Amino acid sequence: MSNEPELPTYFDASFLRGLTQRRITRRAALSGAGAASLAAFLAACGGSSNKAVAAHQNWVWDKATKAGVLDFANWPLYIDTSQNASGKTTYPSLDQFTKDTGIKVNYSEPIQDDDSWFAKIAPALKQGQPIGYDLMVVTNGIQMTNLQLKHWLTELDPSKLANFFKYAAPRLQNREFDPGNKFTIPWQSGFTGIGYNPKLTGREITSYQDLFDPAFKGKVGMMTGNQDTGNLALLGLHIDPAKSTPSDWQKAADRLKKQRDDGIVRKYYDQSYITALKQGDTWLSMAWSGDIYQANLSSGTNDLKFIIPTEGGVIWTDNMCIPVKAAHPLDAITYMNYVYQPSVAALLAESIDYVTPVPGAKQEIESQAAAASDAATKTSLLATANSPLVFPSQTEFSKTHYYRVLSPSEATQWNNIFNAVILG
C-alpha cells in the first residue's frame, strides 16, 4: 500500500462542520472567540505538515496483534457504572469485556467537549506521535471531519466488526460524515428538542412556536450552544438547515432576538437548564433527550416530558474511533465490535439513557424485566425499554436533522449571527 497521503474523495473543505458539540458534561457551548481560536489552530496545522502522519494513516490489520490492554478515552457519565463493597466505582460492561476477552481496559473520562479535545490531541497527531489512547469518542462535526481529512484516524477493518454490521441500526451504516463507516462506528446518539413540565405549562407542548408564546414570558429556557439554538430556530421557520443560507440564519436570529427582547426567555442556559426545569424556574426549555429521561428517573417522577417539535428536531451522534499510532489497535477494534452485541448494548442503554445504536437491545431489556424479581427493577427496565428517547420510532427519526454543514468561513458567519443574540 502506498504511503503517500490521499484525501478521501468524499471529503473536501465544504464538508467541514462548525461547532458541533455534545451536552455540557459531554458538550460545551463554543463562543465566537473559541471558534476564532480553533480556526487559527487549524491554519497552524496545515496539510503540508502531515507527512509524518501519512505513513501511519492505515494500520495493516493482519499484522496487528492482541496486547491485552485497551486505553479508552470517553466523556464523563457516559458508560454504565456500579459501586463495589468498598464504595469504589466499577464499570460492569468493561469488567465483563475483560472477562470475555482477556483485555484489560484503562478507562478514563478526559473529553469535556470536542473542541478542547481536538486542540489537546492535535499537536501529537501532527507530529505522528501517539496520543496515549487507543479508542476515543468524538461527535460528528468539524473536529471529526478534520481528524479524517488530516489522516489522523485509523481506517477500520470491516472483517473485525461483524457485530456492528449484524446488529447496528441500518441508518447508522452509511452516514454523510463517514460513508461506509470507514473510520468510525457510533457510540450513542441523542436529540435536541423541547423539555417541559405540563403541570406548569397547563397544556401539552407540541411546537417550536410554544417557546415564543407570551403566556410563558420569563419561563422559557434557551441554550447557550449556538449550533443547537441556531439549527432548531431554522427548523422553527420551516427551513431545512442543510439547505439554509446566511440570510436564513439572520432571519432565525432576528426571531430569537425578538423572543429575547420581549422578555420571554428567562435565560440562555448551559447544562444547568435541566436544574432550572426541574425546579420550576422554567416551565419549558430547549433540552437534550437523555437529560429529561434521567431527570425523571432520578426523581422517581414523570413530571417532565420531552418532545421533538412538529417542525422537527436536531439529532447528533457520538462515534468511536481509533487515532493513528494507537498502541493497541486490535484491542480497540475488538471492543468496538463487542459493544454491538445486544446484551452489552442493553447494559449500556440502561445507564446512559440516550439513543442506543442497537435496536435489538430493546428485546434484551424486556427479557431482563420479565425475569426481574423485584418491582422497582422491573419498572426501571420497562421504562428504558419503552422510552422513545432510548428506542425512538422511525417517526421520531424522520423528524430530525443533523447540524447545518458549515465551511470554516461559514462557521464564522454563523457565530457572528447567533452569538449576537445569545451573548448579547
C-alpha positions in Angstrom: 0.0 0.0 0.0 1.3 3.4 -0.9 2.5 5.7 1.9 1.6 8.8 0.0 -1.3 10.8 1.6 -4.6 10.6 -0.4 -7.5 12.6 0.7 -10.8 10.7 0.9 -12.7 11.5 -2.3 -15.9 12.1 -0.4 -14.5 14.9 1.7 -13.4 18.4 0.9 -13.3 21.7 2.7 -17.0 22.3 2.0 -17.9 19.3 4.3 -16.3 20.9 7.4 -18.9 21.2 10.0 -18.8 24.0 12.5 -19.1 24.0 16.3 -20.8 20.6 16.8 -20.7 19.7 20.5 -22.4 17.3 22.9 -24.2 18.0 26.2 -22.3 20.1 28.7 -20.9 17.2 30.7 -20.1 15.9 27.2 -20.7 19.2 25.5 -19.5 22.8 25.8 -21.0 26.0 24.3 -18.5 27.4 21.8 -18.1 31.2 21.8 -17.1 33.3 18.8 -13.7 33.7 20.4 -13.4 29.9 20.7 -14.2 29.5 17.1 -11.6 32.0 16.0 -9.0 30.2 18.1 -9.9 26.9 16.5 -9.7 28.4 13.0 -6.2 29.8 13.8 -5.2 26.5 15.3 -6.3 24.6 12.2 -4.4 27.0 10.0 -1.3 26.3 12.0 -1.8 22.6 11.3 -1.6 23.0 7.6 -1.8 19.9 5.3 1.9 20.1 4.4 2.8 19.4 8.0 1.1 16.0 8.0 3.8 14.0 6.1 4.9 12.3 9.3 1.4 11.1 9.8 0.6 9.9 6.3 2.7 6.8 6.5 0.6 5.7 9.5 -2.9 6.6 8.3 -3.9 2.9 7.9 -3.0 0.0 10.1 -2.1 -3.3 8.4 -4.6 -5.2 10.4 -3.2 -8.6 9.6 0.0 -7.6 11.4 -1.7 -6.1 14.4 -1.6 -8.4 17.4 -3.7 -8.5 20.6 -1.9 -6.8 23.5 -4.4 -7.5 26.2 -4.7 -3.7 27.0 -7.1 -1.0 25.9 -6.7 2.7 26.8 -10.2 4.2 26.3 -10.9 8.0 26.4 -14.6 8.9 26.8 -16.8 11.7 28.1 -18.0 11.9 31.7 -21.1 10.0 32.8 -21.2 8.1 29.5 -20.9 4.4 30.5 -22.6 2.0 32.9 -21.3 2.2 36.5 -21.7 0.5 39.8 -20.1 0.5 43.2 -18.4 -2.3 44.9 -18.5 -3.1 48.6 -15.8 -0.5 49.3 -17.6 2.2 47.5 -15.3 2.3 44.5 -16.8 3.0 41.1 -16.7 0.0 38.8 -17.8 -0.5 35.2 -19.8 -3.7 34.8 -19.7 -3.8 31.0 -15.9 -3.3 31.0 -15.4 -5.9 33.6 -17.4 -8.4 31.5 -15.4 -7.4 28.4 -12.1 -8.2 30.3 -13.6 -11.5 31.5 -14.7 -12.5 28.0 -11.6 -11.3 26.0 -8.7 -11.1 28.5 -8.3 -7.4 27.5 -7.8 -5.0 30.5 -9.4 -1.6 30.0 -7.8 1.5 31.3 -10.9 3.7 31.2 -10.8 7.5 31.7 -13.1 10.5 31.0 -10.8 13.3 29.7 -13.2 14.5 27.0 -15.2 17.5 28.1 -16.1 18.8 24.6 -15.0 18.1 21.1 -13.2 21.5 20.6 -10.9 21.3 23.5 -10.2 17.6 22.9 -9.2 18.2 19.3 -6.9 21.0 20.5 -5.4 18.7 23.1 -4.6 15.8 20.8 -3.7 17.6 17.6 -0.1 18.6 18.4 0.8 14.9 19.0 -1.1 13.7 15.9 0.5 16.4 13.8 3.9 15.1 14.8 3.0 11.5 14.1 3.0 10.6 17.8 0.5 8.5 19.8 -1.9 10.4 22.0 -1.9 7.8 24.7 -5.3 6.4 23.9 -6.4 3.5 21.6 -10.0 4.5 21.4 -11.9 7.8 21.7 -15.4 9.1 21.3 -15.9 12.1 19.1 -19.1 13.8 17.9 -20.0 14.2 14.2 -18.8 17.7 13.4 -15.9 19.9 12.3 -13.4 18.1 14.6 -14.4 14.7 13.4 -14.1 15.8 9.8 -10.7 17.3 10.3 -9.5 14.1 12.0 -10.3 12.3 8.8 -9.0 15.0 6.4 -5.7 15.1 8.2 -5.4 11.3 8.2 -5.4 11.2 12.0 -7.8 8.2 12.3 -7.1 4.6 11.6 -9.1 3.1 8.8 -11.2 0.3 10.3 -11.2 -3.4 9.1 -14.8 -4.3 8.4 -14.0 -8.0 8.8 -13.4 -7.3 12.5 -16.7 -5.6 13.0 -19.2 -8.4 12.3 -21.4 -7.5 15.3 -21.7 -3.9 14.0 -22.8 -4.9 10.6 -25.2 -7.5 12.0 -26.8 -5.6 14.8 -26.4 -1.8 14.1 -29.5 0.1 13.0 -29.3 0.4 9.2 -29.4 4.2 9.4 -26.0 4.1 11.1 -24.2 2.1 8.4 -23.9 4.9 5.8 -23.6 8.4 7.2 -22.7 11.6 5.4 -19.7 12.4 7.6 -18.3 8.9 7.3 -19.7 6.9 4.3 -19.4 3.2 4.8 -18.1 3.6 8.4 -14.6 3.8 7.1 -13.2 5.4 10.2 -16.0 5.4 12.9 -18.9 3.5 14.3 -21.5 5.1 16.6 -21.3 5.0 20.4 -24.7 6.7 21.2 -27.0 9.4 19.7 -29.4 11.9 21.1 -32.0 14.6 20.2 -32.3 18.3 20.8 -35.9 19.3 21.2 -38.1 20.7 24.0 -38.5 19.6 27.6 -41.4 20.9 29.7 -43.5 20.4 32.8 -47.2 20.0 31.8 -48.3 20.8 35.3 -46.8 24.3 34.9 -47.5 25.0 31.2 -51.1 23.9 31.7 -51.2 22.3 28.4 -49.2 19.9 26.1 -46.3 21.4 24.2 -46.0 20.3 20.6 -44.4 23.0 18.5 -41.3 25.1 18.4 -43.6 28.1 18.4 -44.5 27.3 22.0 -41.1 28.7 23.0 -42.3 32.1 21.8 -45.7 32.2 23.5 -46.2 35.3 25.6 -48.1 33.2 28.0 -44.8 31.7 29.1 -43.0 35.1 29.5 -39.9 34.7 31.7 -40.4 30.9 31.9 -38.7 29.7 28.7 -35.1 28.3 28.7 -32.9 28.5 25.6 -29.4 27.1 25.1 -26.1 28.9 25.0 -24.8 26.5 22.4 -25.4 28.3 19.1 -25.4 25.1 17.0 -28.4 23.7 18.8 -30.2 27.0 19.2 -29.5 28.1 15.6 -30.4 24.8 13.9 -33.6 24.5 15.9 -34.5 28.1 15.1 -34.2 27.3 11.4 -36.5 24.3 11.8 -38.9 26.5 13.6 -39.1 28.7 10.5 -39.7 25.5 8.4 -36.2 25.9 6.9 -34.2 22.8 6.3 -30.8 23.5 8.0 -28.9 21.6 5.2 -30.3 24.0 2.6 -30.1 27.2 4.6 -28.2 30.3 3.7 -26.7 33.1 5.7 -29.9 35.2 5.0 -31.9 32.3 6.5 -29.6 32.4 9.6 -30.2 36.1 10.0 -34.0 35.6 9.8 -33.8 32.9 12.5 -31.5 35.1 14.7 -33.9 38.1 14.3 -36.7 36.0 15.6 -34.6 34.8 18.5 -33.7 38.4 19.3 -37.3 39.4 19.4 -38.0 36.5 21.8 -35.2 37.7 24.0 -36.1 41.3 23.9 -39.8 40.6 24.6 -38.7 39.0 27.9 -39.9 35.5 27.0 -36.5 34.0 27.6 -35.6 33.6 31.2 -32.0 32.7 30.5 -29.7 31.1 28.0 -28.5 28.0 29.8 -25.7 25.6 29.7 -26.2 22.2 31.3 -27.9 24.0 34.2 -31.0 24.2 32.1 -32.1 20.8 33.5 -31.9 22.1 37.1 -34.0 25.2 36.2 -36.6 22.9 34.5 -36.7 20.5 37.5 -37.1 23.4 40.0 -39.8 25.2 38.0 -37.7 28.2 37.3 -38.5 27.5 33.7 -41.7 25.7 32.5 -40.4 24.7 29.1 -36.9 24.7 27.6 -34.7 23.6 24.8 -33.5 20.2 26.0 -31.4 17.1 25.3 -33.4 13.9 25.2 -31.3 11.8 27.7 -31.4 14.6 30.3 -35.2 14.5 30.6 -35.3 10.8 30.9 -32.6 10.8 33.5 -34.2 13.7 35.5 -37.4 11.7 35.8 -35.6 8.5 36.7 -33.5 10.2 39.4 -36.6 12.0 41.0 -38.9 9.0 40.7 -41.5 11.1 39.0 -42.7 11.7 35.5 -43.0 15.5 35.9 -41.0 16.3 32.8 -41.8 15.5 29.2 -39.6 15.7 26.1 -40.9 16.2 22.6 -39.4 16.6 19.1 -41.3 19.7 17.8 -43.7 19.3 14.9 -41.4 21.4 12.8 -38.5 18.9 13.5 -35.6 18.4 15.9 -31.9 18.0 15.9 -30.0 14.7 16.1 -26.3 14.1 16.8 -24.1 11.0 17.1 -21.0 10.4 19.2 -18.6 8.0 17.5 -15.9 5.5 18.5 -12.7 5.8 16.5 -9.1 4.8 16.7 -6.4 7.5 16.4 -3.4 6.8 14.3 -0.3 5.4 16.1 -2.6 3.8 18.7 -0.5 1.3 20.7 -3.3 -1.3 20.8 -5.5 -1.1 17.7 -6.6 -4.7 17.7 -7.8 -4.4 21.3 -9.6 -1.3 20.4 -11.5 -2.7 17.4 -12.3 -5.8 19.5 -14.1 -3.6 22.0 -15.9 -1.6 19.2 -17.3 -4.9 17.9 -18.0 -6.2 21.4 -20.4 -3.5 22.4 -22.6 -4.1 19.4 -23.8 -7.4 21.0 -27.4 -6.7 22.0 -26.8 -7.9 25.6 -23.9 -5.4 26.0 -25.7 -2.6 24.2 -28.7 -3.2 26.6 -26.4 -2.8 29.6 -25.1 0.5 28.3 -28.5 1.8 27.4 -29.9 1.1 30.8 -27.3 3.6 32.3 -26.7 6.1 29.5 -30.3 6.8 28.6 -29.5 8.1 25.1 -30.3 6.5 21.8 -28.7 3.1 21.5 -27.3 2.2 18.1 -28.5 -1.4 18.6 -32.3 -1.9 18.2 -32.0 -5.5 19.5 -31.1 -4.1 22.9 -34.8 -3.5 23.5 -35.7 -7.2 23.5 -32.8 -7.9 25.8 -34.0 -5.3 28.3 -37.6 -6.6 28.1 -36.3 -10.1 28.9 -34.4 -8.8 31.9 -37.6 -7.0 33.1 -39.6 -10.2 32.8 -37.0 -12.1 34.8 -36.6 -9.3 37.5 -37.5 -10.4 41.0 -38.4 -7.0 42.4 -40.9 -4.5 41.3 -38.5 -1.5 41.3 -36.1 -3.2 39.0 -38.8 -4.4 36.7 -40.3 -0.9 36.5 -37.0 0.7 35.7 -36.1 -1.7 33.0 -39.5 -1.4 31.3 -39.2 2.4 31.5 -36.0 2.2 29.5 -37.3 -0.4 27.0 -40.4 1.7 26.4 -38.7 5.1 26.3 -38.9 6.8 22.9 -35.7 8.7 23.9 -33.7 5.4 24.0 -35.6 3.5 21.4 -37.2 6.1 19.1 -39.6 5.1 16.4 -39.0 5.7 12.7 -41.5 8.6 13.0 -39.2 10.3 15.5 -36.1 9.7 13.4 -37.9 11.1 10.3 -38.5 14.4 12.0 -34.8 15.0 12.9 -32.0 16.8 11.1 -28.2 16.9 11.6 -26.5 20.2 12.2 -26.0 22.5 9.2 -22.8 21.7 7.3 -20.5 24.7 7.7 -17.2 25.6 6.0 -14.7 27.5 8.2 -15.8 30.8 6.7 -19.5 29.9 7.2 -18.8 29.0 10.8 -17.5 32.5 11.4 -20.7 33.9 9.9 -22.9 31.6 11.9 -21.1 32.5 15.1 -21.4 36.2 14.5 -25.1 36.0 13.7 -26.2 33.7 16.5 -23.8 34.8 19.2 -25.0 38.4 18.7 -28.3 37.1 20.2 -27.2 34.6 22.8 -24.2 36.5 24.1 -25.8 39.9 23.5 
